[in-house]
Amino acid sequence: MKTGAKTNSIENTKRNNSLDSSFPTHCCDKIKTDMADEVKLYRTWSSRFSLRIVWALHIKGIEYEAIFEDLSHKSPQLLQYNPVHKKVPVLVHKGKPICESLVILEYIDETWKETTPLLPQDPYEKAMARFWAKFVDDKLLPSVWSVFTEKGYEAKKEALVPAVQNLEIIEEQLKEKNFFGGESIGYVDLALGWIAYLLDVFEEVIDLKLFDAHKFPLLSGWMKNFCDAPAIKQHLPPRDKLVTRFQLFHEKFQTAN
């Protein structure tokens, strides 16, 4: 791999759906990769799991080709590369697919070791990072999503209780730190990144306060620090499109039998 060269990222919208078609592309300093080291990312514009990988690639400075999928008409390539779950993200490196966002993050970190580390080197700290990333996916994310999907205001208020409790647990992990890994964005930050740009979108769509900045001052500060980082800020999905997308989702949940 050749390092130190500046190139533009390759954002190829081969399979745009109507919401993808106006998604902006960006340029960023990259590590220049040989053709044999080709990296492709199968994603959608709004997937919070795909965005973890986008951010990680830009933090690491890895040149890649982004292939946007329409999940209502999945491409043969996506189905070939991820026949088990049939979903994004899928990272393809040297022709070999890697699936599941947390697994992909670890692969990226172990493959491109000469750039900014995502996981701690200390075995205990690394284990803790994995633990909290799993907590985010297994506990926090489902609890927040439950508030979004519940029918009716009272049901949403009831679902909000465990979601707030999980946010309180996460708040405790930020004491005396700018990021969960310390002074720079790492594995847990990327796993949790969705709350930095989606919570207020959910609040607007469901007309219910999910996050009180006064109650969560550390998380509130982290959200600003996270979104202000160039590798994140330049690759956040457009908020207006997110609102429109989740309004449609919410309507479906509210009218479903």
C-alpha positions, 0 to 999 in steps of 0.5 A: 500500500502506498501511503501519504498520497492525497486522493479523492474518495470514490463515491459511486452511486450505482444503485440509487433509489429515490432517496439516494439520488440526491445524496451528496458526495464528498472529497477527503484526503486518502491513503492511496491503495493499489488496485490489488488492495481495492476496497468497496463498501455496499451501503445505503445513504441513511443506514446507521450501521453503514455510516459507522464504516464510512466514518471509520474509512475516512478516519483511517484515510482509506480510499474506497468505492461506495456502492449505494443499494436500494434495499427494496431491490437488492443487487445480485452482488449484495446477495452474493456477498451477504447471503446469510443476512442479505443486508448492508453494510458489506465491505469487500477488500481484495474481492473478499466480503466482510459483513456486520458493522462491528466486525467490519470495524475490527477488520479495518482496524487490524488491516490498516494498523499504521493509521489512527487506531480504533480499538485500544491496544491494552487487552482489557481496554479492548475487551471493554470497548467491545462490551460497550459497543455490544451494549449499544447494539443489544440494549440502547439502540433497541430501547430507543427504537422501541420508543419510536415504534410504539403506538400512541403517546402513552405507550411511547412515554412508557417505552422511554423509561428504559431508553433513558436508563440506558442513556444514563449508563452510557453517560457514566462511561464518559467521565473525564473523557472527550470520547469513549476511547479517550481523546480521539474517536474510536470503536465505541464512538463509531458504534454510538455515533447514530445518537449524535445525529438521529435523536433530534430527528426522532424527537421531531418525528414523534413529537416527544423529547428523548434527550435532555442535554441538562440531564446528560451534559457529558453525552451532550458534549460528546455529541457536539465533539463527535459531529464536529470532527471533520471525518464525521461532519463531512459524511453525515446524511442530510437532516431533511432527508432523514426527517422525511424518511423516518416520518414514513417509517413512523406512519407505517408503524402507527397504522400497522395492525 
